[in-house]
Amino acid sequence: MFAAAVDAADQNPNTAVCSPSLLGSSGVCTLSIISVIPDIMQHYHDLIVTAQKEVLIATNAWEAGKSVELVTTALQELNDRCEKDGRKVYEHNCVDLLVRWL
């Protein structure tokens, strides 16, 4: 994936999110997932459950529903795994609630 990102940036620099040299030095490669929400949330669930060091959740909406249940279940499973393995995984939440003033 990294090589494909660098090749695309070399062929057309406008397609890169950052310069090829920064991409190469930082190892950061953007990832886009295009699918339906249930599939994306299941993917997030699987990533959270297998996290090794840190989980960062940034969202602008946090309302009761299937998506939140999947994330909550994943965090609970991760917590159980960490207790069993005797390790810590740090979890950070950033919920940006847009408030509209009338």
C-alpha positions, 0 to 999 in steps of 0.5 A: 500500500505504501509503495502504491501511495508513493508511486501515485504521488510521484506520478501526480503530486496533486493526489498526495495528501502530503509531499512524497518526502514527508510520506516517506519520512513519517510512514503515514498513509491515508486510508479511505474505506468506502462501504455501508455503515454496518460494514465500516463499523464492524471493521472498526470493531475488529480493529479496536478489539485487536488494538495493542497500545492505543485507541483513538476515537474521534467523532462528531456524533455519539448517539445510541444505536447499533454503531455505538453498541459495536464500538462499546462492545469492542471496548469491553472485549478489549478491556477483557483481553487486557485484563487477561494479558495483564497489559494496558491499552489507552483509549481516547475519545474526542466527541465534537458536538456541533452546537448551533446558536439561533 
